Structures are given as C-alpha cells and as structure tokens.
C-alpha cells in the first residue's frame, strides 16, 4: 500500500499574503497607537500595502479600529 500526499498549488503565495495580514493584525493589537508609517517600517512594506491589508482585515471583520482606539485611549 502506498499513500501519496500532494501539496495544493499556490500555498506559498497565499501563506505569504495571509501571513502578512495576520502579522499586521498582531502589530496593531499589540501597539494600538501605531500608524501606517510605523507598521510599514516594521514589516518593510509600502504604506499602500499596509492600507490594503488593513482594509482586508476590516472587511473580514477581524479588526475593529474603534476597539483598538479605545485600547489606545485607556493606555494613555
């Protein structure tokens, strides 16, 4: 008996994109007052890419910027 496993194609691209979005989500939650420029410097991506990823997080309802702002206000 032989079992063969195949990796789905394009996993590398999807993992890279999703990993970047998840990384941005983590950075925002850990640093509620951070701005797009600060995130772009941390992840070495353009501000436009960061804005696109934040929009994706908001569209998927994984990120609520009002809640993040409340956290930032309580910390200051």
Secondary structure by P-SEA (a helix, b strand, c coil): cbbbbbcccaaaaaaaaaaaaaaaaaaaaacccccaaaaaaaacccaaaaaaaaaaaaaaccccaaaaaaaaaaac
